[in-house]
Amino acid sequence: MENNNKFTFPSLFENTLHKFGKCNAMALVGHDPLTYKEVDSTIKSLIAFYEEIGIKPGDKVALLSTNMPNWGMAYYATVFMGAVVVPMLPDFSVSEIENILIHSEAKTILVSKGLLPKLEKINSENLQYKIAIEDYSIIGESGIKFDASIQSEMNYKVEENNLAAIIYTSGTTGNSKGVMLSHKNICSNAVRAKTIHPIDETDRFLSILPLSHTYENTLGFVIPMIAGSCIYYLGKTPVPSLLISALKEVKPTVMFSVPLIIEKIYQGKVLPSINSKLTTKFLYKLPFFRKRLNAIAGKKLMQTFGGELTFFGIGGAKLNSNVERFLREAKFPYAIGYGLTETAPLLAGIRPSKTKYQSTGPALMGMKLKIHNPDPVTQIGEVWAKGDNVMLGYYKEPEKTKEVLTKDGWFKTGDLAKMDKDNYLYIEGRLKNMIVGASGENIYPEEIESVINNFKHVVESIVVEKKGKLVAMVHFNYEELEQQYKHLKKEVEDYVDHTVDELIEELQIYVNSRVNKFSQVQMIVAHADPFQKTATHKIKRFLYH
């Protein structure tokens, strides 16, 4: 394969093959890993298969599958030959999948067998082949078969600015757009993000987030390829029991996660063990003892994760402040990053030893970040970004592209933040979520939510404006409350309802004593069910206005 440029997938992979060909590359947990040489062989056979079914450079190939090595090899085969990959999240609805297939004009889709029923009623004129990703067999009648002994002889010329992927964001606003990312966008971001923390061929990644999301794709898939590391996949939904046995077996050194996962561990395991004894419950309220107890809990947590973790990346949404304080005091090797699909994704990040409380760290190497039009008092303004990783634009949406990309290349993130003297970034919320108060003051619902979410029995919350009032919708942990009253049997339901009413009153006093006068919550409503979320577990806010 001929490559003039260093920031292309074939170029990076060729380099890895040369240095780490015999090293382990990827595996399903419980199976023997494939080496980079074996992965290369399958990629070349897949390209030959693509050629036989008529895939050409520039054609769109969709991926709808759970995480597995075959996902990665199908991705690489697509981009190595200059075709465009269209990854889709496994939890996309049938209508979302249909819209994406039609809009992207995908000619072929590789699908895992469990997700095949989602394609049954879909009708897209361009879609010619459905391929089972587990064995690359064509679904339905076809004389063409994947043959691992045949490899492509074609020499594809792939350049940095060629389109590599179209990623459709489910977004928290409900309006899905196709983000066009070039080879340079993704590859330069992975190369630079790798400088944050030393990673090499001895590292083991455990992948638990969907590969079709840019966050896991660039950081948890492309980075290990550049470093010659091995990635392990669960092959199933990461339920706690499966995850714990995988952690024991793999003993990962690097993982990427969203806040929800570590928050659940803190709320479900760490706090209950501290609150189970009156003495530790009391001592935990005193900073000196809290730090000691957190340090002990941190050692146990490290063992749960296999004991060899050096980097636990958290991104995709804001981390609860109490949970972050626990991770710091527990000396857990966490790091927080910030980015968007449109920036492939990473804009800011820092290694575990240099983190600052509630900050995402400074701009990534080679990246320019600025706070546009900051508020003179709070210094909060919109984050604008410029660099090699800023997308080419939205697919078939020139007007929407113009709204977010300035003529001189700045991307308007839509995120509100401030910077400190060391250029560390502190994200305050989304510009479109900001509420303008009666006297013109800026109210950031995410700030109020972070206070609410630290209150006892609260799982999650969302603050909205209704008829000029600030209303908080709160989802309480009903299981926990029922547990408290389980000895009462018949009366449990009445007690829980009564307790929730009391909690709401208590919560309102708690919140309003901790926020400024403009951000006072006038009404709190208990929300019985968990809020609907995106792939990175951000609440789909547009559903609750």
C-alpha positions as CSV (number, residue, x, y, z in Angstrom):
1,M,0.0,0.0,0.0
2,E,1.4,3.4,-1.0
3,N,1.1,6.2,1.5
4,N,2.5,9.6,1.1
5,N,1.3,10.8,4.5
6,K,1.9,9.8,8.1
7,F,-1.6,10.5,9.4
8,T,-3.4,7.7,7.6
9,F,-4.6,4.4,8.9
10,P,-2.5,2.3,6.4
11,S,0.6,4.2,7.2
12,L,0.2,3.9,11.0
13,F,-0.7,0.2,10.8
14,E,2.3,-0.5,8.5
15,N,4.6,1.0,11.1
16,T,3.0,-1.1,13.8
17,L,3.3,-4.3,11.7
18,H,7.0,-3.6,11.1
19,K,7.7,-3.0,14.9
20,F,5.2,-5.2,16.6
21,G,4.1,-7.9,14.1
22,K,4.5,-10.7,16.5
23,C,2.8,-8.9,19.4
24,N,-0.7,-9.6,20.5
25,A,-3.3,-7.3,18.9
26,M,-6.8,-8.1,19.9
27,A,-8.9,-10.9,21.5
28,L,-12.3,-11.8,23.0
29,V,-11.9,-12.3,26.8
30,G,-11.3,-16.1,27.3
31,H,-9.8,-16.6,23.8
32,D,-6.2,-16.5,22.5
33,P,-5.3,-13.1,21.0
34,L,-4.6,-12.6,17.3
35,T,-1.1,-11.1,16.6
36,Y,-0.7,-8.0,14.4
37,K,0.5,-10.3,11.6
38,E,-2.6,-12.4,11.8
39,V,-4.8,-9.2,11.9
40,D,-3.0,-8.0,8.8
41,S,-3.6,-11.2,7.0
42,T,-7.4,-11.1,7.7
43,I,-7.5,-7.4,6.7
44,K,-6.0,-8.2,3.3
45,S,-8.4,-11.1,2.8
46,L,-11.3,-8.9,3.7
47,I,-10.2,-6.3,1.2
48,A,-10.2,-9.0,-1.5
49,F,-13.7,-10.0,-0.4
50,Y,-14.8,-6.3,-0.6
51,E,-13.3,-6.1,-4.1
52,E,-15.3,-9.2,-5.1
53,I,-18.6,-7.6,-3.9
54,G,-17.8,-4.4,-5.7
55,I,-16.7,-2.1,-2.9
56,K,-14.6,0.8,-4.3
57,P,-12.7,3.7,-2.7
58,G,-15.2,6.3,-1.5
59,D,-18.0,3.7,-1.0
60,K,-19.7,3.7,2.4
61,V,-19.6,0.5,4.5
62,A,-21.8,0.4,7.6
63,L,-20.9,-1.4,10.9
64,L,-23.6,-2.4,13.3
65,S,-22.1,-4.8,15.8
66,T,-21.1,-5.4,19.4
67,N,-17.4,-5.0,20.2
68,M,-15.2,-7.8,18.9
69,P,-11.9,-8.3,17.0
70,N,-13.9,-8.7,13.7
71,W,-15.3,-5.2,14.2
72,G,-11.8,-3.8,14.3
73,M,-10.6,-5.8,11.3
74,A,-13.7,-4.8,9.2
75,Y,-13.0,-1.2,10.1
76,Y,-9.4,-1.3,9.1
77,A,-10.2,-3.2,5.8
78,T,-12.7,-0.5,4.9
79,V,-10.4,2.5,5.6
80,F,-7.2,0.9,4.2
81,M,-8.8,0.6,0.7
82,G,-10.1,4.2,0.8
83,A,-13.7,3.3,1.5
84,V,-15.6,5.1,4.2
85,V,-16.8,3.4,7.4
86,V,-20.2,4.3,8.9
87,P,-20.2,2.9,12.5
88,M,-23.5,2.6,14.3
89,L,-24.3,2.2,17.9
90,P,-25.8,-1.1,18.8
91,D,-28.6,0.6,20.7
92,F,-29.7,2.8,17.8
93,S,-33.4,2.3,17.1
94,V,-34.6,0.7,13.8
95,S,-35.7,4.1,12.5
96,E,-32.3,5.7,13.4
97,I,-30.5,2.8,11.6
98,E,-32.7,3.2,8.5
99,N,-32.2,6.9,8.4
100,I,-28.4,6.5,8.6
101,L,-28.3,3.8,5.9
102,I,-30.4,5.9,3.6
103,H,-28.6,9.2,4.3
104,S,-25.1,7.8,4.1
105,E,-25.9,5.7,1.0
106,A,-24.1,2.7,2.5
107,K,-23.6,-0.1,-0.1
108,T,-22.9,-2.8,2.5
109,I,-23.5,-3.4,6.2
110,L,-21.6,-5.8,8.5
111,V,-23.9,-6.8,11.3
112,S,-23.5,-9.0,14.4
113,K,-26.1,-11.8,14.5
114,G,-27.9,-10.5,17.7
115,L,-28.6,-7.2,15.9
116,L,-29.7,-8.7,12.6
117,P,-33.5,-8.4,13.5
118,K,-33.1,-4.6,13.5
119,L,-32.4,-4.8,9.7
120,E,-35.4,-7.0,8.8
121,K,-37.9,-4.2,7.9
122,I,-35.3,-1.7,6.7
123,N,-35.5,-0.6,3.1
124,S,-32.5,1.3,1.6
125,E,-32.1,1.4,-2.2
126,N,-28.2,1.6,-2.0
127,L,-27.8,-1.3,0.4
128,Q,-26.6,-4.3,-1.7
129,Y,-25.1,-6.7,0.9
130,K,-25.7,-7.7,4.5
131,I,-22.7,-9.5,6.0
132,A,-22.6,-11.4,9.3
133,I,-19.6,-10.0,11.1
134,E,-18.8,-13.2,13.1
135,D,-17.6,-15.1,9.9
136,Y,-18.0,-12.5,7.1
137,S,-20.6,-14.6,5.4
138,I,-23.2,-12.9,3.1
139,I,-26.7,-13.1,4.5
140,G,-29.1,-14.4,1.9
141,E,-28.4,-16.0,-1.4
142,S,-25.0,-15.3,-2.9
143,G,-22.3,-17.3,-4.6
144,I,-19.6,-15.1,-3.1
145,K,-17.8,-16.3,0.0
146,F,-15.1,-14.9,2.2
147,D,-11.9,-16.8,1.8
148,A,-9.1,-16.3,4.3
149,S,-6.5,-17.8,1.9
150,I,-7.1,-15.1,-0.7
151,Q,-5.4,-11.7,-0.2
152,S,-5.8,-8.4,-2.1
153,E,-3.0,-7.5,-4.5
154,M,-4.3,-4.0,-5.1
155,N,-2.2,-1.0,-4.1
156,Y,-4.6,1.6,-2.7
157,K,-3.4,5.2,-2.4
158,V,-4.9,6.7,0.8
159,E,-4.2,10.4,1.7
160,E,-4.5,12.3,4.9
161,N,-7.5,14.4,3.8
162,N,-9.5,11.4,2.5
163,L,-12.8,10.8,4.3
164,A,-12.3,7.9,6.7
165,A,-15.6,7.8,8.7
166,I,-19.0,9.3,8.9
167,I,-20.1,9.2,12.5
168,Y,-23.8,9.9,13.3
169,T,-24.2,11.5,16.7
170,S,-27.4,10.4,18.6
171,G,-26.7,13.7,20.5
172,T,-28.6,15.0,23.6
173,T,-30.6,17.3,21.3
174,G,-32.3,14.6,19.3
175,N,-31.0,15.9,15.9
176,S,-28.6,13.3,14.5
177,K,-25.9,14.6,12.2
178,G,-23.2,12.8,10.1
179,V,-19.8,14.0,11.3
180,M,-17.2,13.6,8.5
181,L,-13.8,12.6,9.9
182,S,-10.7,12.3,7.7
183,H,-7.8,10.0,8.2
184,K,-5.8,13.0,9.5
185,N,-8.6,14.0,11.9
186,I,-8.6,10.6,13.6
187,C,-5.0,9.5,13.3
188,S,-3.4,12.8,14.3
189,N,-5.7,12.9,17.4
190,A,-4.7,9.3,18.4
191,V,-0.9,10.0,17.9
192,R,-1.1,13.2,20.0
193,A,-3.4,11.7,22.7
194,K,-0.9,8.9,23.1
195,T,1.7,11.5,24.4
196,I,-0.5,12.1,27.5
197,H,0.5,8.8,29.1
198,P,3.3,6.3,28.2
199,I,1.7,3.2,26.4
200,D,3.6,0.4,24.7
201,E,3.4,-3.2,23.5
202,T,3.2,-4.5,27.1
203,D,-0.1,-2.7,27.8
204,R,-3.4,-4.5,27.9
205,F,-6.6,-2.5,27.2
206,L,-10.1,-3.8,28.2
207,S,-12.7,-2.2,26.0
208,I,-16.1,-1.7,27.6
209,L,-17.6,1.3,25.6
210,P,-19.1,0.9,22.1
211,L,-16.4,1.0,19.4
212,S,-18.8,2.9,17.2
213,H,-18.5,5.9,19.5
214,T,-15.5,8.2,18.6
215,Y,-14.3,8.3,22.2
216,E,-13.6,4.5,22.4
217,N,-12.7,4.3,18.7
218,T,-9.8,6.8,18.7
219,L,-8.6,6.3,22.3
220,G,-9.4,2.7,23.0
221,F,-8.9,1.3,19.5
222,V,-6.5,3.4,17.4
223,I,-4.0,4.3,20.3
224,P,-3.3,0.7,21.2
225,M,-2.8,-0.1,17.5
226,I,-0.1,2.6,17.3
227,A,1.5,1.4,20.5
228,G,1.4,-2.3,19.6
229,S,-0.8,-3.0,22.7
230,C,-3.4,-5.7,23.0
231,I,-7.1,-5.0,23.3
232,Y,-9.5,-7.4,25.0
233,Y,-13.3,-7.3,24.2
234,L,-16.1,-8.7,26.4
235,G,-18.2,-9.7,23.4
236,K,-21.3,-9.1,25.4
237,T,-23.0,-6.3,27.4
238,P,-20.7,-5.3,30.3
239,V,-22.9,-6.5,33.2
240,P,-21.1,-6.3,36.6
241,S,-20.5,-10.1,37.0
242,L,-19.0,-10.4,33.5
243,L,-16.9,-7.3,33.9
244,I,-15.5,-8.4,37.3
245,S,-14.4,-11.8,35.9
246,A,-12.9,-10.1,32.8
247,L,-10.9,-7.7,35.0
248,K,-9.5,-10.6,37.0
249,E,-8.5,-12.5,33.8
250,V,-7.1,-9.6,31.7
251,K,-5.6,-7.4,34.5
252,P,-5.9,-4.4,32.2
253,T,-3.3,-1.6,32.4
254,V,-5.5,0.9,30.5
255,M,-9.3,1.4,30.4
256,F,-11.6,4.1,29.1
257,S,-14.9,4.7,30.8
258,V,-17.8,7.1,31.3
259,P,-18.6,8.7,34.7
260,L,-21.7,6.5,35.2
261,I,-19.6,3.3,35.6
262,I,-17.3,4.6,38.3
263,E,-20.2,6.5,40.0
264,K,-22.2,3.3,40.2
265,I,-19.2,1.5,41.9
266,Y,-18.8,4.4,44.4
267,Q,-22.5,4.6,45.2
268,G,-23.1,0.8,45.1
269,K,-20.0,-0.6,46.7
270,V,-17.7,2.0,48.4
271,L,-20.4,4.1,50.3
272,P,-22.5,1.1,51.5
273,S,-19.4,-0.5,53.0
274,I,-18.5,2.7,54.8
275,N,-22.1,3.4,55.9
276,S,-22.6,-0.2,57.1
277,K,-20.9,0.5,60.5
278,L,-21.9,3.5,62.7
279,T,-18.2,4.3,63.5
280,T,-17.0,4.5,59.9
281,K,-20.2,6.3,58.9
282,F,-19.4,9.0,61.6
283,L,-15.7,9.1,60.9
284,Y,-16.3,9.5,57.1
285,K,-17.7,13.0,57.8
286,L,-14.3,14.1,59.2
287,P,-11.8,15.0,56.5
288,F,-8.8,13.4,58.1
289,F,-10.6,10.0,58.6
290,R,-12.4,10.3,55.2
291,K,-9.0,10.5,53.4
292,R,-7.8,7.4,55.3
293,L,-10.9,5.4,54.6
294,N,-10.8,6.4,50.9
295,A,-7.2,5.3,50.7
296,I,-8.1,1.9,52.1
297,A,-11.1,1.6,49.7
298,G,-8.8,2.7,46.8
299,K,-6.5,-0.3,47.4
300,K,-9.5,-2.6,47.3
301,L,-10.8,-0.9,44.1
302,M,-7.4,-1.4,42.4
303,Q,-7.6,-5.1,43.2
304,T,-11.1,-5.3,41.8
305,F,-9.7,-3.8,38.5
306,G,-7.1,-6.5,38.4
307,G,-4.3,-4.7,40.3
308,E,-2.3,-3.5,37.3
309,L,-4.2,-0.4,36.1
310,T,-2.0,2.6,35.3
311,F,-4.6,4.7,33.4
312,F,-8.3,4.9,33.9
313,G,-9.7,7.5,31.4
314,I,-13.0,9.1,32.1
315,G,-14.9,11.2,29.5
316,G,-18.2,11.7,27.7
317,A,-19.9,13.6,30.5
318,K,-19.1,15.5,33.7
319,L,-17.9,13.4,36.7
320,N,-19.7,13.8,40.0
321,S,-17.5,16.0,42.3
322,N,-17.8,13.6,45.4
323,V,-16.8,10.7,43.2
324,E,-13.8,12.6,41.9
325,R,-12.8,13.6,45.4
326,F,-12.9,9.9,46.4
327,L,-10.8,8.9,43.3
328,R,-8.2,11.5,44.2
329,E,-8.0,10.5,47.9
330,A,-8.0,6.8,46.9
331,K,-5.0,7.4,44.7
332,F,-6.8,5.7,41.8
333,P,-5.1,6.4,38.5
334,Y,-7.9,8.3,36.9
335,A,-7.7,11.0,34.2
336,I,-10.4,13.1,32.7
337,G,-10.5,14.2,29.1
338,Y,-12.8,16.5,27.1
339,G,-13.8,16.3,23.5
340,L,-16.6,15.9,20.9
341,T,-17.4,13.7,18.0
342,E,-16.6,16.7,15.7
343,T,-13.1,16.8,17.0
344,A,-12.3,13.1,16.7
345,P,-12.7,13.5,19.8
346,L,-10.0,14.7,22.2
347,L,-9.4,18.4,22.8
348,A,-8.0,18.4,26.4
349,G,-6.6,15.8,28.8
350,I,-3.9,15.1,31.3
351,R,-2.1,12.1,32.8
352,P,-3.3,10.8,36.2
353,S,-0.4,12.4,38.2
354,K,-1.2,15.9,36.9
355,T,-5.0,16.1,37.3
356,K,-6.7,19.0,39.0
357,Y,-10.0,18.6,40.8
358,Q,-13.0,19.1,38.4
359,S,-10.8,20.0,35.4
360,T,-10.4,18.2,32.1
361,G,-6.7,19.4,31.9
362,P,-5.1,21.6,29.3
363,A,-5.4,21.6,25.5
364,L,-4.0,18.5,23.8
365,M,-0.6,18.9,22.1
366,G,-1.0,20.6,18.7
367,M,-4.5,21.9,19.6
368,K,-5.6,25.5,20.1
369,L,-8.4,26.2,22.5
370,K,-9.8,29.6,23.5
371,I,-12.7,30.9,25.5
372,H,-14.8,33.0,23.1
373,N,-16.6,36.0,24.5
374,P,-16.0,35.3,28.2
375,D,-18.3,36.8,30.9
376,P,-16.4,39.7,32.5
377,V,-17.3,38.5,36.0
378,T,-17.2,34.7,35.8
379,Q,-14.8,34.4,32.8
380,I,-17.1,31.6,31.5
381,G,-17.5,31.6,27.7
382,E,-17.9,29.2,24.8
383,V,-14.9,26.9,24.0
384,W,-13.6,27.3,20.4
385,A,-11.1,24.8,19.1
386,K,-8.7,24.7,16.2
387,G,-6.4,21.8,15.0
388,D,-5.9,18.8,12.7
389,N,-8.6,16.9,14.4
390,V,-11.5,19.3,13.6
391,M,-14.0,17.5,11.3
392,L,-14.3,18.2,7.6
393,G,-18.0,19.1,8.2
394,Y,-21.5,17.5,8.5
395,Y,-22.3,15.1,5.7
396,K,-24.7,16.7,3.1
397,E,-25.3,19.6,5.6
398,P,-23.3,22.7,4.4
399,E,-25.5,25.1,6.3
400,K,-25.2,23.3,9.6
401,T,-21.4,23.1,9.0
402,K,-21.2,26.9,8.5
403,E,-23.0,27.4,11.8
404,V,-20.1,25.7,13.8
405,L,-17.0,26.2,11.6
406,T,-15.7,29.8,11.2
407,K,-13.9,30.8,7.9
408,D,-10.5,30.7,9.6
409,G,-11.0,27.2,11.0
410,W,-12.3,27.6,14.5
411,F,-14.9,25.0,15.6
412,K,-17.5,26.3,18.0
413,T,-18.0,23.5,20.5
414,G,-21.2,24.8,22.1
415,D,-19.6,24.0,25.5
416,L,-19.2,26.7,28.2
417,A,-16.0,26.7,30.2
418,K,-13.3,28.8,31.9
419,M,-9.6,28.4,32.1
420,D,-7.2,28.8,35.0
421,K,-3.7,30.4,34.9
422,D,-2.2,27.0,33.9
423,N,-4.7,26.8,30.9
424,Y,-6.5,23.9,32.6
425,L,-10.1,23.8,31.3
426,Y,-13.2,23.7,33.6
427,I,-16.4,22.7,31.7
428,E,-19.5,24.4,33.1
429,G,-22.2,23.1,30.8
430,R,-23.7,23.3,27.3
431,L,-24.4,26.7,25.8
432,K,-27.8,25.6,24.6
433,N,-28.7,24.3,28.1
434,M,-27.9,27.7,29.7
435,I,-30.9,29.5,31.1
436,V,-31.1,33.2,31.1
437,G,-32.7,34.4,34.4
438,A,-35.2,37.2,34.8
439,S,-32.5,39.9,35.3
440,G,-30.4,38.6,32.5
441,E,-28.0,36.5,34.6
442,N,-26.6,33.2,33.2
443,I,-27.8,30.0,35.0
444,Y,-26.0,26.8,34.4
445,P,-28.3,23.8,35.0
446,E,-25.4,21.3,35.1
447,E,-23.9,23.2,38.1
448,I,-27.2,22.8,40.0
449,E,-27.5,19.2,39.0
450,S,-24.0,18.4,40.4
451,V,-25.2,19.7,43.8
452,I,-28.5,17.7,43.6
453,N,-26.6,14.5,42.6
454,N,-24.5,14.6,45.7
455,F,-27.6,14.4,48.0
456,K,-28.5,11.1,49.6
457,H,-30.6,8.6,47.6
458,V,-30.3,10.7,44.4
459,V,-29.3,8.7,41.3
460,E,-29.6,11.5,38.7
461,S,-31.3,14.8,38.0
462,I,-32.1,17.3,35.3
463,V,-32.9,21.0,35.8
464,V,-35.1,22.8,33.3
465,E,-37.0,26.1,33.1
466,K,-40.8,25.9,33.1
467,K,-42.9,29.0,32.9
468,G,-40.1,31.1,34.3
469,K,-39.4,28.7,37.2
470,L,-36.4,26.5,37.8
471,V,-37.7,22.9,38.1
472,A,-35.6,19.9,39.1
473,M,-36.6,16.5,38.0
474,V,-35.0,13.9,40.3
475,H,-34.7,10.2,40.0
476,F,-34.2,8.7,43.5
477,N,-32.8,5.2,44.3
478,Y,-36.1,3.5,45.1
479,E,-34.4,0.1,45.8
480,E,-32.3,1.7,48.5
481,L,-35.4,3.3,50.1
482,E,-37.4,0.1,50.0
483,Q,-34.4,-1.7,51.6
484,Q,-34.7,0.7,54.6
485,Y,-38.3,-0.2,55.2
486,K,-38.3,-3.9,54.1
487,H,-39.1,-5.0,57.7
488,L,-42.5,-3.3,57.4
489,K,-43.7,-5.4,54.4
490,K,-47.2,-4.1,53.7
491,E,-46.5,-0.5,54.5
492,V,-43.3,-0.3,52.4
493,E,-44.9,1.5,49.5
494,D,-46.6,4.1,51.7
495,Y,-43.4,4.7,53.7
496,V,-41.4,5.1,50.5
497,D,-43.9,7.6,49.1
498,H,-43.9,9.5,52.4
499,T,-40.0,9.4,52.5
500,V,-39.7,10.7,49.0
501,D,-42.0,13.7,49.9
502,E,-39.8,14.4,52.9
503,L,-36.6,14.0,50.8
504,I,-37.9,16.5,48.3
505,E,-38.4,19.1,51.0
506,E,-35.0,18.4,52.5
507,L,-33.3,18.4,49.1
508,Q,-34.8,21.8,48.2
509,I,-33.3,23.3,51.4
510,Y,-30.0,21.5,50.7
511,V,-29.6,22.7,47.1
512,N,-30.8,26.3,47.6
513,S,-28.3,26.8,50.5
514,R,-25.5,25.8,48.2
515,V,-26.2,27.7,44.9
516,N,-26.4,31.4,44.2
517,K,-29.7,33.3,44.5
518,F,-30.3,33.2,40.7
519,S,-30.0,29.4,40.7
520,Q,-32.6,28.7,43.4
521,V,-34.8,25.7,42.5
522,Q,-38.5,26.6,42.9
523,M,-39.9,23.1,42.4
524,I,-38.6,19.5,42.7
525,V,-40.4,16.6,41.0
526,A,-39.7,12.9,41.6
527,H,-39.1,11.0,38.4
528,A,-39.9,7.3,38.8
529,D,-37.8,5.9,35.9
530,P,-34.2,6.5,35.0
531,F,-33.7,9.2,32.3
532,Q,-33.1,8.1,28.7
533,K,-29.5,8.5,27.8
534,T,-27.0,8.7,24.9
535,A,-24.1,6.2,24.3
536,T,-21.9,8.1,26.7
537,H,-24.7,8.1,29.3
538,K,-25.5,11.8,29.0
539,I,-29.2,12.4,29.6
540,K,-31.2,13.2,26.4
541,R,-32.3,16.6,27.7
542,F,-34.5,17.4,24.8
543,L,-37.0,14.7,25.9
544,Y,-37.7,16.5,29.2
545,H,-38.4,20.1,28.3
